[in-house]
Amino acid sequence: MKALMIIADGLGGRPTDYKGKTCLEAANTPNIDELTRQGDTGLLDPIKPGVRPESDTAHLSLFGYDPEEVYTGRGVFEALGMGMDVEEGDVCFRTNFATVDENLIIRDRRASRIQEGQKELEEALGGLKTSQSGVEVLFRASTEHRGALVLRGSGLSDRITDPDPHKTGVKVPKAKPETAEKSAKKTAKIVNELVKKSHEILRDLPLNKKREKEGKLPANILLPRGASMRPSLPSIKELYGIEGVAIAAGALYIGVARAAGLKFKRAEGVTGGFDSPIINKAKLAVKELNEGADFAFVHMKGADSCAHDHDAEGKIAFIEKVDEVIGYFLNNLNWDETHVVFTGDHTTPIVCGDHVSDPVPIVFAGPNVVPDDVGEFNERSVQKGGVGRISGQAVLPLLFGYCDFSKKFGT
Amino acid sequence: MKALMIIADGLGGRPTDYKGKTCLEAANTPNIDELTRQGDTGLLDPIKPGVRPESDTAHLSLFGYDPEEVYTGRGVFEALGMGMDVEEGDVCFRTNFATVDENLIIRDRRASRIQEGQKELEEALGGLKTSQSGVEVLFRASTEHRGALVLRGSGLSDRITDPDPHKTGVKVPKAKPETAEKSAKKTAKIVNELVKKSHEILRDLPLNKKREKEGKLPANILLPRGASMRPSLPSIKELYGIEGVAIAAGALYIGVARAAGLKFKRAEGVTGGFDSPIINKAKLAVKELNEGADFAFVHMKGADSCAHDHDAEGKIAFIEKVDEVIGYFLNNLNWDETHVVFTGDHTTPIVCGDHVSDPVPIVFAGPNVVPDDVGEFNERSVQKGGVGRISGQAVLPLLFGYCDFSKKFGT
């Protein structure tokens, strides 16, 4: 048996989204509806009822972990998602390239979402070192202003405050230890040293001089945030004895999947944006399942981004792109031996432009699934589905249960 | 009020079971359907969604306990189920009579499912003693090759490996301590001594000499496995203040029920097999409820055994026998004051021939139950039921809730 989990980020919506309909109701989705006719549907609380998910906690839950137990912060997933290796005891941060003036007052937390020069910025910070002996500094730039920082060495802690004020017009604050432990004091000291050094390195970088000449904001400081250590997660392979792959574009999703022990596979040309050729993710998933993977996780981001921008028509259009992906799966999976779950990681209504706790439609399909009578896939129709209302941590066990991947509990 | 829990072992199925139907869908069940019309239905995850139950963990859950918290292994339930008393600190084992050659190489782990001589074997092993002072050895033979061994004394442990290799063609292994504790070392030593002595006693038993002459495999060694101590369970009487009886044939089910504080009652002629006169269990349950019991648990095994043997027609036929049992209850219970739940302890599909995690249909009926519109009892129809989707630990509290057995939580 094979298992496929398809996640359309931010899929769920509210009746206020578009002319009295949710975007899923408004979209034309013949393939998703066909999957629904073959499957068993219900409503998913991505973490549990009434909990507003972030993407990291939602995906931990979808991979079967309890985020209330295991979540240590986002930094580690961003670092893993950028391809960095994270060892036990490492402290990880998400970072922004930001713009500060000569008094370290923040003008833009994202250096106006700098589009170019990530390689030059990464190389420039490749020489970042701390004066604390035995602590290694690793940095990687990602897209636009984004990056990840990893501190490696003994006696470090993730219990420090961010040296990022999360607003403009104020001076870059010092990271402070959140506990009285020596390790927290040491880590805060290192981070403050690195932020200062990053400014010294970046302010004179040719890239930034050029940007200033062009009237653009320079990327002249590194602001780390979300200190976190690698959570202790038994991998999906350890739990179920199966090999899984993750097909995604956003670093965060790749990172959570890597933390769960899945192997990242890059689909051709995908970007995580609205225009991303997500059909290539479907093609790669089918290929990987045919070539030996037991489980594939496919993540598509666009619907969530449109909803964050209050763009109902964009979200509807992206859902219709997702429908083509489902169509590809309907035509190209080996349905005699594959079980599929399709859902979202949370609801992102158009009016809010942010994640809310409302449940998301979910459908399971495959030869061992008992289908219900539901023939359309949206927030209203699946209320009558056979799956009922489930929480995120049940999704992977239910999918793997249909595939007979699970071990028996008892003797 | 009276409460009745009726469990058809392995009741649930998959659409691949029989001509596109589950066995429950294929069976002719007018009485179960009548109970369904009067009742409220739903889907039961016997432990929780996606967890594959064994019979012991499933029944612990159905009796309201969390197997993840209380489960200690199967041995104790087998011993209790064979009528042995198990005290705190006792270490219990399931045992097989097996066949070994003169070098203790295992030829058959079940002595070709020896049909005769259980009493002689039990008596022969009645003299089993350990050289460790203060430790008592108790043994009971059950059906065929099955039995249970209990060690009683201070300083014993259940953290030892099995002296049963679970395969043939290899030498009987030594039990080994799983921890560095003195108690584990002591228990392993005792078990190894008893296995050796059992062979010395059994190899020359007249029964075995006779079997060898007839070309049959001798039952010439005792192989214990699944060391476990009695879990600490508050009894149903302690929790609810009611008296309950258990009506079953298999030792395991009797054992879990006894661990929950129910009194075992033997129905006439029942065997746990396909041909067992299970109607006698229904008659005994009605009698016990009439004569003072507040709660009766009735267990019927046949459907599960057929499914393990990939026998769809057998499973369908046994479900039709269960339907007669339900018919007896419809006609003979005092329905003004009795609440009933009917379900399975797990799903056993025909193709798999083993337990899977898929949910099982469940129905509650009785004067305080609000009925739903569902009129047939199977994996598909109950998806629309009023009970929704529940987990095993909720079953007994829901049943007892209708009976007003429960204490209020709060002051």
Interface residues (C-beta under 8 A of the other chain):
Chain A: D40 P367 N368 V369 V370 P371 D372 D373 K384 G385 G386 V387 G388 R389 I390 A394 L396 P397 L398 L399 F400 G401 Y402 D404 S406 K407 K408 F409 G410 T411
Chain B: R14 P15 T16 T22 G42 L43 I47 K48 P49 G50 V51 R52 P53 E54 S55 D56 T57 A58 P67 Y71 G73 R74 G226 P349 C352 D354 H355 V356 S357 D358 E379 R380 Q383 K384 G388 R389
